[in-house]
Amino acid sequence: MKIILKVLVPLFLVFLTAACSNEQKIPNATDYEVESFTFKNQDNADISLEDLKGKVWVADFVFTNCTTVCLPMTANMKKLQERLVEEGVEDVQLISFSVDPEIDKPEVLREYGEKFNADFSNWHFLTGYSQDKIESFSLDSFKVIVQKPEGNDQVTHSVSFSLVDQEGRVVQSYSGLADIPMDDIIKHIKMLQS
């Protein structure tokens, strides 16, 4: 009987642990590690990966001179910011990485954010790196392409919102342009925070 208990109890605990963790699992989760960074925000203050550790955050890639997708993406990020407040979800950071850092200096990003009534207390528009850096950073950390063609003022970039956990790992991506799954994003944030 003791031998049976020694075998069954651990198996039961493993089953229980697996069942609990599956309930909290984000469907089709990814697991991309965001590389360490320290960039400048719209107030010319340093924001680093270390500053974001312990917090859930949502990231996107935009630029202020964009003539197509960035305006609706930023409007959608503002809607997400409002939904988080409505749902009482706290301690979530929103991060918009500029894909055109030569143009998007901190003051330009602040003006851009103000057009959308961004609450800068938890939404940072980041710059302060080279074009090469954002292109490699986006690919290495988020598995998305950023590319500024020679002689063109427009930048090719992802239209996704990426959900990053408290350890700095990208766990899911969603459309940031059309048919935004706001309910899923909120639900997944709550799952990470529980």
Backbone hydrogen bonds in HBPLUS format (Angstrom, degrees):
<---DONOR---> <-ACCEPTOR-->    atom                        ^
c    i                          cat <-CA-CA->   ^        H-A-AA   ^      H-
h    n   atom  resd res      DA  || num        DHA   H-A  angle D-A-AA Bond
n    s   type  num  typ     dist DA aas  dist angle  dist       angle   num
A0005-LEU N   A0001-MET O   2.94 MM   4  6.26 162.0  1.97 153.4 158.0     1
A0006-LYS N   A0002-LYS O   2.85 MM   4  6.08 154.2  1.92 146.6 154.2     2
A0007-VAL N   A0003-ILE O   3.08 MM   4  6.34 140.3  2.25 143.6 153.4     3
A0007-VAL N   A0004-ILE O   3.18 MM   3  5.21 128.7  2.46  95.6 108.7     4
A0008-LEU N   A0004-ILE O   2.74 MM   4  5.90 171.2  1.75 159.7 162.8     5
A0009-VAL N   A0005-LEU O   2.94 MM   4  5.60 166.0  1.96 143.0 147.7     6
A0011-LEU N   A0007-VAL O   3.36 MM   4  6.47 158.8  2.41 142.8 149.0     7
A0012-PHE N   A0008-LEU O   2.80 MM   4  5.96 157.6  1.85 155.2 161.4     8
A0013-LEU N   A0009-VAL O   2.93 MM   4  6.20 157.4  1.98 153.3 159.6     9
A0014-VAL N   A0010-PRO O   2.88 MM   4  6.14 155.6  1.94 149.6 156.0    10
A0015-PHE N   A0011-LEU O   2.91 MM   4  6.15 160.6  1.95 148.4 153.9    11
A0016-LEU N   A0012-PHE O   2.82 MM   4  6.06 159.4  1.87 150.1 156.0    12
A0017-THR N   A0013-LEU O   2.87 MM   4  6.02 163.2  1.90 148.7 153.3    13
A0018-ALA N   A0014-VAL O   2.87 MM   4  6.05 161.3  1.91 150.3 155.8    14
A0019-ALA N   A0015-PHE O   2.85 MM   4  6.03 157.5  1.90 148.7 155.3    15
A0020-CYS N   A0016-LEU O   2.95 MM   4  6.18 159.3  1.99 149.6 154.9    16
A0021-SER N   A0017-THR O   2.93 MM   4  6.12 164.0  1.95 151.0 155.7    17
A0022-ASN N   A0018-ALA O   2.93 MM   4  6.02 151.7  2.01 147.1 154.4    18
A0023-GLU N   A0019-ALA O   3.28 MM   4  6.47 146.2  2.40 140.4 147.8    19
A0024-GLN N   A0021-SER O   3.15 MM   3  5.22 129.8  2.42  96.0 108.8    20
A0025-LYS N   A0022-ASN O   3.21 MM   3  4.96 165.8  2.23 103.2 105.4    21
A0030-THR N   A0171-VAL O   2.78 MM 141  4.48 159.5  1.82 113.3 120.1    22
A0032-TYR N   A0170-VAL O   3.21 MM 138  4.93 162.2  2.24 133.2 137.2    23
A0170-VAL N   A0032-TYR O   2.65 MM 138  4.93 154.5  1.72 150.6 152.3    24
A0034-VAL N   A0168-GLY O   2.91 MM 134  5.61 173.4  1.91 167.4 167.4    25
A0049-LEU N   A0037-PHE O   3.03 MM  12  5.55 147.2  2.14 145.6 147.8    26
A0039-PHE N   A0047-ILE O   2.90 MM   8  5.43 162.5  1.93 155.7 150.9    27
A0047-ILE N   A0039-PHE O   2.75 MM   8  5.43 158.4  1.80 160.0 165.7    28
A0040-LYS N   A0127-THR O   2.86 MM  87  5.27 158.1  1.90 147.4 148.0    29
A0127-THR N   A0040-LYS O   2.80 MM  87  5.27 150.7  1.89 151.5 161.4    30
A0041-ASN N   A0045-ALA O   2.84 MM   4  5.43 150.1  1.93 144.9 154.4    31
A0044-ASN N   A0041-ASN O   2.83 MM   3  5.13 157.8  1.88 122.9 123.7    32
A0051-ASP N   A0048-SER O   3.05 MM   3  5.13 122.5  2.40  95.5 109.3    33
A0052-LEU N   A0049-LEU O   3.00 MM   3  5.15 132.0  2.24  99.6 112.9    34
A0053-LYS N   A0049-LEU O   3.07 MM   4  6.35 120.9  2.43 142.9 158.8    35
A0053-LYS N   A0050-GLU O   3.23 MM   3  5.15 146.5  2.35  97.0 106.5    36
A0055-LYS N   A0052-LEU O   2.98 MM   3  5.52 148.2  2.09 142.0 142.7    37
A0054-GLY N   A0166-GLN O   2.83 MM 112  4.25 176.0  1.83 130.3 131.7    38
A0093-GLN N   A0056-VAL O   3.06 MM  37  6.51 159.2  2.10 148.6 153.9    39
A0057-TRP N   A0164-VAL O   3.00 MM 107  5.19 164.7  2.02 145.9 150.4    40
A0164-VAL N   A0057-TRP O   2.74 MM 107  5.19 167.3  1.76 169.9 169.5    41
A0058-VAL N   A0093-GLN O   2.91 MM  35  6.45 150.7  1.99 155.5 163.7    42
A0095-ILE N   A0058-VAL O   2.82 MM  37  6.13 164.7  1.85 156.5 159.0    43
A0059-ALA N   A0162-SER O   2.84 MM 103  5.10 157.6  1.89 143.5 150.0    44
A0162-SER N   A0059-ALA O   2.85 MM 103  5.10 164.5  1.88 147.8 153.1    45
A0060-ASP N   A0095-ILE O   2.92 MM  35  6.49 143.1  2.06 155.8 164.8    46
A0097-PHE N   A0060-ASP O   2.89 MM  37  6.23 160.8  1.93 164.2 158.1    47
A0062-VAL N   A0097-PHE O   3.03 MM  35  6.29 154.0  2.10 148.2 156.4    48
A0099-VAL N   A0062-VAL O   2.91 MM  37  5.90 144.5  2.03 142.5 151.4    49
A0066-CYS N   A0063-PHE O   3.34 MM   3  5.64 159.7  2.38 114.1 115.8    50
A0073-MET N   A0069-VAL O   3.07 MM   4  6.19 156.0  2.13 150.8 158.4    51
A0074-THR N   A0070-CYS O   2.81 MM   4  5.93 162.9  1.84 153.8 157.5    52
A0075-ALA N   A0071-LEU O   2.95 MM   4  6.16 155.7  2.01 150.0 157.3    53
A0076-ASN N   A0072-PRO O   2.89 MM   4  6.07 148.1  1.99 142.4 151.0    54
A0077-MET N   A0073-MET O   2.88 MM   4  6.22 145.0  2.00 144.5 154.7    55
A0078-LYS N   A0074-THR O   2.97 MM   4  6.22 149.7  2.06 143.2 151.2    56
A0079-LYS N   A0075-ALA O   3.00 MM   4  6.35 149.2  2.10 140.7 149.0    57
A0080-LEU N   A0076-ASN O   2.94 MM   4  6.25 149.7  2.03 142.3 150.5    58
A0081-GLN N   A0077-MET O   2.90 MM   4  6.22 153.9  1.97 145.4 152.6    59
A0082-GLU N   A0078-LYS O   2.95 MM   4  6.29 154.3  2.01 148.7 155.4    60
A0083-ARG N   A0079-LYS O   2.85 MM   4  6.11 156.6  1.90 148.8 155.6    61
A0084-LEU N   A0080-LEU O   2.93 MM   4  6.15 157.6  1.98 153.9 158.9    62
A0085-VAL N   A0081-GLN O   3.31 MM   4  6.61 152.9  2.39 141.0 147.2    63
A0086-GLU N   A0082-GLU O   2.94 MM   4  6.27 165.2  1.96 153.6 157.5    64
A0087-GLU N   A0083-ARG O   2.83 MM   4  6.00 154.9  1.89 153.2 159.5    65
A0089-VAL N   A0084-LEU O   2.87 MM   5  5.05 151.2  1.95 158.3 158.3    66
A0088-GLY N   A0085-VAL O   3.00 MM   3  5.04 152.0  2.08 102.9 111.8    67
A0094-LEU N   A0122-ASN O   2.70 MM  28  6.05 159.3  1.74 159.8 166.9    68
A0124-HIS N   A0094-LEU O   2.84 MM  30  6.27 157.0  1.89 165.1 162.8    69
A0096-SER N   A0124-HIS O   2.85 MM  28  6.23 168.1  1.87 160.2 164.0    70
A0126-LEU N   A0096-SER O   2.76 MM  30  6.07 155.2  1.82 146.8 155.6    71
A0098-SER N   A0126-LEU O   2.91 MM  28  5.90 164.4  1.94 157.0 160.4    72
A0103-ILE N   A0100-ASP O   3.14 MM   3  5.88 136.1  2.34 120.6 129.3    73
A0104-ASP N   A0100-ASP O   2.92 MM   4  5.95 175.2  1.92 157.1 158.1    74
A0105-LYS N   A0103-ILE O   2.91 MM   2  5.91 129.9  2.16 111.9  96.6    75
A0108-VAL N   A0105-LYS O   2.98 MM   3  5.29 125.0  2.29 109.7 124.3    76
A0109-LEU N   A0105-LYS O   3.04 MM   4  6.34 157.4  2.09 159.2 166.5    77
A0110-ARG N   A0106-PRO O   2.90 MM   4  6.18 149.9  1.99 149.2 158.0    78
A0111-GLU N   A0107-GLU O   3.14 MM   4  6.29 163.5  2.17 141.2 144.9    79
A0112-TYR N   A0108-VAL O   3.01 MM   4  6.21 154.4  2.07 143.4 150.9    80
A0113-GLY N   A0109-LEU O   2.85 MM   4  6.06 165.4  1.88 151.2 154.5    81
A0114-GLU N   A0110-ARG O   2.90 MM   4  6.11 153.8  1.97 150.5 158.0    82
A0115-LYS N   A0111-GLU O   3.21 MM   4  6.49 140.0  2.38 140.3 149.3    83
A0115-LYS N   A0112-TYR O   3.17 MM   3  5.36 130.9  2.42  99.5 111.9    84
A0116-PHE N   A0113-GLY O   3.02 MM   3  5.41 144.3  2.15 106.5 116.7    85
A0118-ALA N   A0113-GLY O   3.07 MM   5  5.28 170.5  2.08 144.2 143.8    86
A0117-ASN N   A0114-GLU O   2.99 MM   3  4.76 163.8  2.02 104.2 108.2    87
A0122-ASN N   A0119-ASP O   3.45 MM   3  6.51 165.4  2.48 125.4 126.0    88
A0134-ILE N   A0130-SER O   3.18 MM   4  6.57 162.2  2.21 154.1 156.0    89
A0135-GLU N   A0131-GLN O   3.08 MM   4  6.26 154.4  2.15 149.1 156.7    90
A0136-SER N   A0132-ASP O   3.00 MM   4  6.24 157.6  2.05 150.5 155.6    91
A0137-PHE N   A0133-LYS O   2.78 MM   4  5.83 163.1  1.80 154.5 160.4    92
A0138-SER N   A0134-ILE O   3.00 MM   4  5.86 163.6  2.02 138.9 143.2    93
A0140-ASP N   A0136-SER O   2.84 MM   4  5.94 170.1  1.85 157.0 160.3    94
A0141-SER N   A0137-PHE O   2.87 MM   4  5.71 163.4  1.90 147.7 153.2    95
A0142-PHE N   A0138-SER O   2.97 MM   4  5.21 143.5  2.10 122.2 133.7    96
A0144-VAL N   A0138-SER O   3.26 MM   6  5.63 176.0  2.26 122.6 123.6    97
A0143-LYS N   A0139-LEU O   3.12 MM   4  4.32 131.9  2.36 107.6 115.6    98
A0147-GLN N   A0156-THR O   2.80 MM   9  5.08 155.4  1.86 147.9 152.6    99
A0156-THR N   A0147-GLN O   2.77 MM   9  5.08 158.5  1.82 162.5 155.0   100
A0152-ASN N   A0149-PRO O   3.19 MM   3  5.55 142.9  2.34 141.3 134.8   101
A0176-GLY N   A0159-VAL O   2.75 MM  17  5.46 144.2  1.88 153.6 155.5   102
A0161-PHE N   A0174-TYR O   2.81 MM  13  5.19 156.7  1.86 144.3 152.2   103
A0174-TYR N   A0161-PHE O   2.84 MM  13  5.19 151.8  1.92 148.1 157.6   104
A0163-LEU N   A0172-GLN O   2.76 MM   9  5.23 168.8  1.77 157.6 161.6   105
A0171-VAL N   A0163-LEU O   2.81 MM   8  5.81 156.6  1.87 159.2 167.4   106
A0165-ASP N   A0169-ARG O   2.89 MM   4  5.43 161.7  1.92 147.4 147.2   107
A0168-GLY N   A0165-ASP O   3.00 MM   3  5.45 165.2  2.03 116.8 120.7   108
A0182-MET N   A0180-ILE O   2.87 MM   2  5.53 135.5  2.07 104.9  92.2   109
A0184-ASP N   A0181-PRO O   3.01 MM   3  5.36 115.7  2.44 106.2 121.3   110
A0185-ILE N   A0181-PRO O   2.95 MM   4  6.27 161.9  1.98 158.8 164.8   111
A0186-ILE N   A0182-MET O   2.94 MM   4  6.16 170.4  1.95 158.5 160.1   112
A0187-LYS N   A0183-ASP O   2.90 MM   4  6.03 162.4  1.93 146.7 152.6   113
A0188-HIS N   A0184-ASP O   2.81 MM   4  5.96 162.3  1.84 154.7 158.8   114
A0189-ILE N   A0185-ILE O   2.93 MM   4  6.14 153.0  2.00 148.6 156.3   115
A0190-LYS N   A0186-ILE O   2.97 MM   4  6.23 163.9  1.99 153.2 157.2   116
A0191-MET N   A0187-LYS O   2.94 MM   4  6.23 147.7  2.05 142.8 152.5   117
A0192-LEU N   A0188-HIS O   2.99 MM   4  6.27 155.4  2.06 145.9 151.4   118
A0193-GLN N   A0189-ILE O   3.00 MM   4  6.27 145.2  2.12 146.0 156.3   119
A0194-SER N   A0190-LYS O   2.96 MM   4  6.06 123.3  2.29 141.3 154.6   120
A0194-SER N   A0191-MET O   3.33 MM   3  5.27 144.1  2.47  94.4 104.2   121
